């Protein structure tokens, strides 16, 4: 059985919004020059918008119904993808649990107010189309100056150009 958990980093804590999540979700682990991305749809969230660059954690837990011998866990760990956070084995049930954690930042959030639909507390609700992109996108906000190292004296510290006398 697969379970999915979607959390937003807000007010220095993870806020679980999984109960508002609509399936299916989309994510892409791209192996070319493109950045990894995810697209999720959130319904009836009592929040008008989600700020860009908000940290998003997507946790996928996979517990297949099959039973495995205890020594098979080492085989699974050896061939697991690099993004598998953990593989655990329950000796009493013989089941294996794999946990994948993926982190993204919010690139865009398109929200639509649901007119006439409010929460129990009387708050307005919104549908969101949330687009997330991998964390390296944050690096676009940093300006790095070019840096050059020169050997003004012409000394050969490596010893590649030794003269023979």
Backbone as CSV, one residue per row, in Angstrom:
resi,resn,N_x,N_y,N_z,CA_x,CA_y,CA_z,C_x,C_y,C_z
1,UNK,0.840,-1.177,0.000,0.000,0.000,0.000,0.884,1.237,0.000
2,UNK,0.530,2.187,-0.816,1.251,3.446,-0.897,0.491,4.524,-0.145
3,UNK,1.217,5.348,0.578,0.627,6.527,1.197,1.452,7.741,0.810
4,UNK,0.814,8.871,0.796,1.461,10.098,0.375,1.217,11.175,1.411
5,UNK,2.257,11.953,1.680,2.149,13.038,2.651,2.758,14.289,2.028
6,UNK,2.023,15.380,2.058,2.489,16.652,1.525,2.550,17.659,2.663
7,UNK,3.716,18.275,2.833,3.918,19.219,3.927,4.542,20.500,3.407
8,UNK,4.173,21.618,4.025,4.746,22.929,3.724,5.526,23.417,4.932
9,UNK,6.675,24.039,4.696,7.475,24.599,5.787,6.978,26.022,6.041
10,UNK,6.264,26.195,7.154,5.727,27.506,7.503,5.844,27.714,9.003
11,UNK,6.235,28.915,9.382,6.402,29.284,10.790,7.348,28.336,11.514
12,UNK,8.453,27.982,10.852,9.507,27.119,11.405,9.010,25.737,11.811
13,UNK,8.019,25.227,11.095,7.508,23.879,11.355,6.863,23.346,10.084
14,UNK,6.802,22.011,9.976,6.137,21.386,8.841,4.634,21.380,9.082
15,UNK,3.879,21.877,8.129,2.420,21.893,8.201,1.906,20.844,7.211
16,UNK,1.215,19.828,7.725,0.703,18.734,6.906,-0.586,19.168,6.225
17,UNK,-0.591,19.157,4.885,-1.797,19.513,4.129,-2.254,18.328,3.275
18,UNK,-1.902,17.125,3.675,-2.224,15.919,2.903,-3.723,15.714,2.733
19,UNK,-4.514,16.113,3.696,-5.958,15.870,3.602,-6.614,16.719,2.522
20,UNK,-5.911,17.728,2.019,-6.435,18.573,0.949,-5.916,18.146,-0.427
21,UNK,-5.036,17.175,-0.454,-4.370,16.764,-1.685,-5.283,15.943,-2.576
22,UNK,-5.210,16.194,-3.877,-6.010,15.474,-4.865,-5.075,14.583,-5.671
23,UNK,-5.510,13.352,-5.891,-4.712,12.414,-6.675,-5.181,12.447,-8.122
24,UNK,-4.362,12.147,-9.070,-2.959,11.787,-8.941,-2.093,13.033,-8.874
25,UNK,-0.921,12.878,-8.317,0.069,13.953,-8.349,1.052,13.624,-9.461
26,UNK,1.766,14.616,-9.896,2.754,14.411,-10.956,4.106,14.860,-10.440
27,UNK,5.112,14.062,-10.711,6.472,14.530,-10.455,7.382,13.929,-11.496
28,UNK,8.488,14.616,-11.748,9.437,14.174,-12.755,10.838,14.271,-12.190
29,UNK,11.541,13.144,-12.223,12.962,13.120,-11.877,13.725,13.080,-13.195
30,UNK,14.096,14.241,-13.670,14.690,14.369,-14.989,16.206,14.184,-14.924
31,UNK,16.752,13.496,-15.882,18.174,13.184,-15.882,18.970,14.061,-16.843
32,UNK,18.336,15.035,-17.461,19.060,15.932,-18.347,19.293,17.262,-17.632
33,UNK,19.413,18.339,-18.387,19.724,19.634,-17.773,18.515,20.284,-17.108
34,UNK,17.329,19.692,-17.240,16.127,20.249,-16.618,16.100,19.933,-15.116
35,UNK,15.417,20.769,-14.379,15.278,20.568,-12.945,14.107,19.636,-12.648
36,UNK,14.225,18.849,-11.574,13.125,17.988,-11.145,11.938,18.869,-10.763
37,UNK,10.739,18.344,-10.966,9.556,19.166,-10.734,8.404,18.309,-10.237
38,UNK,7.407,18.980,-9.667,6.175,18.327,-9.243,5.008,19.273,-9.486
39,UNK,3.851,18.675,-9.727,2.626,19.451,-9.865,1.557,18.763,-9.035
40,UNK,0.987,19.489,-8.095,-0.036,18.933,-7.218,-1.269,19.840,-7.239
41,UNK,-2.398,19.217,-6.999,-3.655,19.947,-6.921,-4.191,19.807,-5.505
42,UNK,-4.545,20.946,-4.916,-5.005,20.997,-3.532,-6.395,21.617,-3.544
43,UNK,-7.345,20.952,-2.889,-8.735,21.410,-2.886,-9.168,21.828,-1.487
44,UNK,-9.928,22.901,-1.402,-10.569,23.385,-0.165,-9.566,23.759,0.922
45,UNK,-8.402,24.250,0.546,-7.399,24.704,1.521,-7.794,26.084,2.035
46,UNK,-7.857,26.270,3.364,-8.253,27.581,3.892,-7.073,28.563,3.914
47,UNK,-6.403,28.675,2.796,-5.255,29.578,2.664,-5.314,30.162,1.262
48,UNK,-5.240,31.494,1.187,-5.443,32.157,-0.100,-4.314,31.878,-1.085
49,UNK,-3.079,31.934,-0.642,-1.967,31.673,-1.545,-0.797,31.087,-0.754
50,UNK,0.077,30.431,-1.476,1.301,29.876,-0.900,2.458,30.638,-1.523
51,UNK,3.280,31.214,-0.675,4.372,32.069,-1.129,5.349,31.312,-2.027
52,UNK,5.865,31.968,-3.070,6.945,31.349,-3.834,8.160,31.101,-2.935
53,UNK,8.923,30.096,-3.246,10.116,29.649,-2.507,9.779,29.007,-1.164
54,UNK,8.500,28.683,-0.922,8.129,27.926,0.275,8.622,26.499,0.092
55,UNK,9.232,25.949,1.115,9.758,24.596,1.058,8.615,23.582,1.154
56,UNK,8.626,22.590,0.254,7.600,21.553,0.186,8.275,20.197,0.353
57,UNK,7.699,19.354,1.217,8.214,17.990,1.393,7.140,17.004,0.973
58,UNK,7.502,16.140,0.047,6.615,15.099,-0.439,7.191,13.770,0.036
59,UNK,6.438,13.046,0.870,6.887,11.772,1.423,6.000,10.662,0.884
60,UNK,6.623,9.710,0.215,5.905,8.574,-0.345,6.329,7.340,0.434
61,UNK,5.382,6.650,1.035,5.656,5.438,1.807,5.050,4.256,1.067
62,UNK,5.891,3.278,0.773,5.456,2.100,0.036,5.618,0.877,0.927
63,UNK,4.519,0.201,1.233,4.532,-1.040,1.999,3.778,-2.088,1.188
64,UNK,4.492,-2.865,0.363,3.793,-3.875,-0.430,3.203,-4.966,0.453
65,UNK,2.164,-5.612,-0.033,1.503,-6.651,0.759,2.280,-7.962,0.763
66,UNK,3.303,-8.084,-0.071,4.101,-9.310,-0.126,4.943,-9.460,1.139
67,UNK,5.286,-10.706,1.462,6.156,-10.994,2.595,7.525,-11.401,2.056
68,UNK,8.568,-10.927,2.725,9.935,-11.162,2.277,10.742,-11.821,3.378
69,UNK,11.762,-12.621,3.017,12.670,-13.137,4.041,13.562,-12.003,4.550
70,UNK,14.081,-12.143,5.747,14.878,-11.082,6.375,16.134,-10.750,5.580
71,UNK,16.751,-11.735,4.939,17.992,-11.463,4.207,17.748,-10.722,2.886
72,UNK,16.498,-10.612,2.457,16.181,-9.916,1.217,16.267,-8.405,1.363
73,UNK,16.234,-7.895,2.581,16.332,-6.455,2.818,17.664,-5.928,2.312
74,UNK,18.739,-6.670,2.528,20.064,-6.243,2.059,20.097,-6.154,0.533
75,UNK,19.410,-7.075,-0.145,19.344,-7.037,-1.608,18.607,-5.781,-2.066
76,UNK,17.494,-5.464,-1.412,16.742,-4.259,-1.767,17.540,-2.988,-1.514
77,UNK,18.243,-2.933,-0.396,19.033,-1.750,-0.083,20.173,-1.570,-1.077
78,UNK,20.747,-2.670,-1.563,21.844,-2.577,-2.518,21.385,-2.040,-3.867
79,UNK,20.177,-2.355,-4.275,19.711,-1.899,-5.583,18.728,-0.731,-5.503
80,UNK,18.539,-0.163,-4.330,17.600,0.950,-4.160,18.124,2.192,-4.859
81,UNK,17.202,3.019,-5.266,17.561,4.295,-5.858,18.203,5.183,-4.798
82,UNK,18.934,6.174,-5.256,19.615,7.062,-4.316,18.649,7.934,-3.535
83,UNK,17.446,8.139,-4.044,16.502,9.014,-3.351,15.613,8.272,-2.359
84,UNK,15.874,6.983,-2.111,15.131,6.250,-1.087,15.683,6.669,0.264
85,UNK,14.843,7.221,1.120,15.317,7.680,2.423,15.603,6.516,3.360
86,UNK,14.710,5.509,3.348,14.947,4.373,4.236,14.178,3.146,3.764
87,UNK,14.727,1.982,4.085,14.063,0.705,3.863,14.101,-0.024,5.192
88,UNK,12.935,-0.371,5.721,12.865,-1.071,7.008,12.144,-2.400,6.835
89,UNK,12.430,-3.296,7.751,11.851,-4.640,7.695,11.185,-4.948,9.028
90,UNK,9.951,-5.427,8.982,9.219,-5.828,10.174,9.294,-7.353,10.260
91,UNK,10.026,-7.871,11.240,10.262,-9.308,11.345,8.996,-10.091,11.666
92,UNK,8.068,-9.490,12.385,6.861,-10.238,12.762,5.905,-10.418,11.582
93,UNK,5.787,-9.392,10.732,4.884,-9.500,9.583,5.605,-9.917,8.310
94,UNK,6.929,-9.738,8.271,7.691,-10.062,7.064,7.538,-9.033,5.966
95,UNK,7.078,-7.839,6.304,6.853,-6.802,5.303,7.970,-5.762,5.306
96,UNK,8.165,-5.198,4.144,9.189,-4.176,3.938,8.496,-2.842,3.715
97,UNK,9.073,-1.787,4.262,8.555,-0.438,4.061,9.659,0.427,3.469
98,UNK,9.351,1.050,2.328,10.276,1.985,1.690,9.712,3.391,1.835
99,UNK,10.576,4.332,2.193,10.155,5.715,2.342,11.000,6.582,1.418
100,UNK,10.324,7.323,0.531,10.968,8.277,-0.366,10.599,9.674,0.118
101,UNK,11.595,10.518,0.271,11.330,11.918,0.610,11.875,12.790,-0.508
102,UNK,11.048,13.667,-0.991,11.456,14.598,-2.036,11.168,16.014,-1.546
103,UNK,12.116,16.904,-1.781,11.985,18.294,-1.357,11.934,19.192,-2.589
104,UNK,11.029,20.136,-2.557,10.854,21.094,-3.642,10.644,22.477,-3.043
105,UNK,10.729,23.485,-3.888,10.303,24.831,-3.505,9.152,25.221,-4.431
106,UNK,8.272,26.049,-3.931,7.122,26.485,-4.716,7.603,27.460,-5.783
107,UNK,7.365,27.109,-7.036,7.695,28.000,-8.143,6.488,28.862,-8.501
108,UNK,5.301,28.248,-8.475,4.090,29.026,-8.739,2.901,28.375,-8.046
109,UNK,1.939,29.205,-7.724,0.711,28.748,-7.080,-0.451,29.494,-7.708
110,UNK,-1.298,28.773,-8.400,-2.512,29.355,-8.970,-3.677,28.952,-8.078
111,UNK,-4.300,29.937,-7.439,-5.396,29.618,-6.522,-6.691,30.276,-6.992
112,UNK,-7.782,29.580,-6.718,-9.116,30.063,-7.075,-9.995,29.963,-5.833
113,UNK,-10.649,31.064,-5.494,-11.540,31.056,-4.332,-12.810,30.291,-4.649
114,UNK,-13.232,29.448,-3.721,-14.484,28.715,-3.859,-15.588,29.544,-3.211
115,UNK,-16.403,30.160,-4.027,-17.449,31.049,-3.541,-18.552,30.224,-2.883
116,UNK,-18.897,30.591,-1.669,-19.981,29.929,-0.954,-19.566,28.696,-0.181
117,UNK,-18.310,28.284,-0.289,-17.830,27.109,0.457,-16.847,27.598,1.506
118,UNK,-17.182,27.364,2.762,-16.330,27.813,3.865,-16.041,26.656,4.789
119,UNK,-15.011,26.821,5.619,-14.664,25.798,6.601,-15.615,25.878,7.783
120,UNK,-15.463,24.964,8.722,-16.296,24.976,9.936,-16.113,26.261,10.722
121,UNK,-14.901,26.840,10.614,-14.604,28.073,11.337,-15.052,29.318,10.578
122,UNK,-15.635,29.130,9.403,-16.098,30.266,8.620,-15.043,30.865,7.715
123,UNK,-13.910,30.191,7.529,-12.851,30.697,6.665,-13.141,30.364,5.208
124,UNK,-12.712,31.252,4.313,-12.861,30.992,2.886,-11.941,29.833,2.495
125,UNK,-12.319,29.097,1.452,-11.489,27.997,0.975,-11.072,28.260,-0.467
126,UNK,-9.947,27.663,-0.843,-9.356,27.901,-2.147,-8.866,26.581,-2.740
127,UNK,-8.958,26.486,-4.063,-8.327,25.395,-4.795,-6.995,25.906,-5.324
128,UNK,-5.970,25.074,-5.203,-4.625,25.465,-5.613,-4.074,24.493,-6.647
129,UNK,-3.368,25.040,-7.594,-2.543,24.265,-8.508,-1.107,24.664,-8.181
130,UNK,-0.409,23.770,-7.492,0.904,24.073,-6.944,1.983,23.436,-7.811
131,UNK,2.906,24.262,-8.285,4.025,23.775,-9.093,5.295,23.940,-8.286
132,UNK,5.997,22.829,-8.066,7.238,22.863,-7.299,8.415,22.465,-8.154
133,UNK,9.568,22.987,-7.805,10.789,22.697,-8.547,11.900,22.387,-7.557
134,UNK,12.920,21.662,-7.988,13.946,21.194,-7.059,14.692,22.345,-6.393
135,UNK,15.338,22.052,-5.280,15.923,23.082,-4.422,17.045,23.883,-5.070
136,UNK,17.708,23.341,-6.092,18.797,24.094,-6.710,18.304,25.370,-7.388
137,UNK,17.005,25.489,-7.589,16.426,26.707,-8.162,16.712,27.920,-7.277
138,UNK,16.889,27.686,-5.994,17.192,28.789,-5.063,18.494,29.484,-5.459
139,UNK,19.411,28.739,-6.058,20.712,29.302,-6.401,20.623,30.427,-7.429
140,UNK,19.521,30.527,-8.161,19.360,31.630,-9.104,19.304,32.975,-8.400
141,UNK,18.965,32.974,-7.128,18.870,34.216,-6.383,20.196,34.728,-5.845
142,UNK,21.262,33.969,-6.016,22.570,34.366,-5.515,23.442,34.847,-6.665
143,UNK,24.127,35.944,-6.436,25.023,36.495,-7.445,26.440,36.100,-7.057
144,UNK,27.085,35.408,-7.947,28.470,34.992,-7.697,29.407,35.772,-8.591
145,UNK,30.360,36.448,-7.987,31.330,37.200,-8.772,32.333,36.243,-9.393
146,UNK,32.783,36.571,-10.596,33.820,35.729,-11.186,35.106,35.889,-10.387
147,UNK,35.860,34.850,-10.301,37.096,34.892,-9.523,38.216,34.270,-10.352
148,UNK,39.364,34.904,-10.324,40.511,34.431,-11.088,41.731,34.420,-10.180
149,UNK,42.499,33.362,-10.275,43.756,33.276,-9.542,44.898,33.366,-10.553
150,UNK,45.800,34.302,-10.328,46.959,34.436,-11.219,48.224,34.362,-10.397
151,UNK,49.267,33.875,-11.030,50.580,33.801,-10.399,51.405,34.925,-11.009
152,UNK,51.363,36.082,-10.371,51.989,37.275,-10.924,53.498,37.149,-11.044
153,UNK,54.136,36.379,-10.199,55.592,36.246,-10.232,56.065,35.193,-11.227
154,UNK,55.178,34.418,-11.752,55.563,33.394,-12.709,56.228,32.185,-12.068
155,UNK,56.054,32.000,-10.756,56.650,30.845,-10.076,55.905,29.575,-10.455
156,UNK,56.672,28.497,-10.598,56.075,27.195,-10.908,56.070,26.391,-9.631
157,UNK,54.933,26.403,-8.943,54.838,25.711,-7.662,54.565,24.220,-7.827
158,UNK,54.110,23.814,-8.993,53.779,22.414,-9.212,55.012,21.620,-9.630
159,UNK,55.959,22.240,-10.305,57.182,21.562,-10.706,57.099,20.920,-12.060
160,UNK,56.180,21.353,-12.894,56.030,20.744,-14.216,57.036,21.293,-15.220
161,UNK,57.508,22.492,-15.033,58.390,23.142,-16.023,59.806,23.332,-15.467
162,UNK,60.332,22.314,-14.897,61.706,22.431,-14.345,62.713,22.479,-15.477
163,UNK,63.654,23.417,-15.349,64.691,23.541,-16.372,65.854,22.622,-16.025
164,UNK,66.420,22.043,-17.038,67.593,21.179,-16.846,68.830,22.027,-17.100
165,UNK,69.727,22.074,-16.133,70.909,22.936,-16.250,72.038,22.243,-16.954
